[in-house]
Amino acid sequence: MLNSDAISLYRDLFQVFGETKWWPGDTKDEIIVGAILTQNTTWSNVERSLARIRNGGLMSISALANVEQNTLIELIRSSGFYNQKSKTVLELSQRIRDRFGTIEQMKNERTDTLQEFLIDVPGIGQETMDAMLCYALDKPIFVVDKYTLRLLGRIGVSDASTIAQVKAYVHSTMGYDLEKLKNFHGLIVNFAKEYCRSKPKCEICPLQRKCDYGLCGGN
């Protein structure tokens, strides 16, 4: 097994990639939108959509709350599932405007209050909600995605096969250091894209000799 605890895994990945500055986004409003648009698509597709929103002068919750859905559909078309995603962006923007006013004011709320608020919006699931909480609202919530589950499964963390188990595994040794939690997710994303792919590149992986999957020849 690569590591017995999350902080050791963090240090190994940090040696490879360092600070990731994850999540990509110039503002908290942009991070909120990006977390929705990235569902079931590549980040390059999301970047094109975000650029079009910015160029249209609409990259704020207040502006998006008032935009016509057909206009937003055209702006985010490159992200796919644009009918549903446009509805989610519009509804969330309107709810934030009506209840909190701005993202900065929203950040002052308790984590459990925000969780109840976000998960009630159609189109926002666990991963999207956690990404918003961590990266836009600065709550110490670790984001678990398919890359995380894949990596931990391959290195042999047998008790981290569900989202709840992964969070327990991470927080048990990393605590609730917001910046480390933000970077840890970014490190895993980068590592999964570079080495630990669905068809892994074990032969060039810098952690191969410490990984159960790699030591078995990628089988």
Protein Blocks (a to p, Z undefined) as FASTA:
>chain_A
ZZfbfklmmmmmmmmnmpnkiacdfbfklmmmmmmmmgopafklmmmmmmmmmmnopacf
klmmmpcfklmmmmmmmngpklmmmmmmmmmmmmmmmmnopamlmmmpcfklmmmmmmmp
ghiafklmmmmmmmmnopacddddfklmmmmmmnopaklmbfklmmmmmmmmnopafklm
mmmmmmmmmmmmmmmgmbdcfklgcklmmgfklmnooZZ
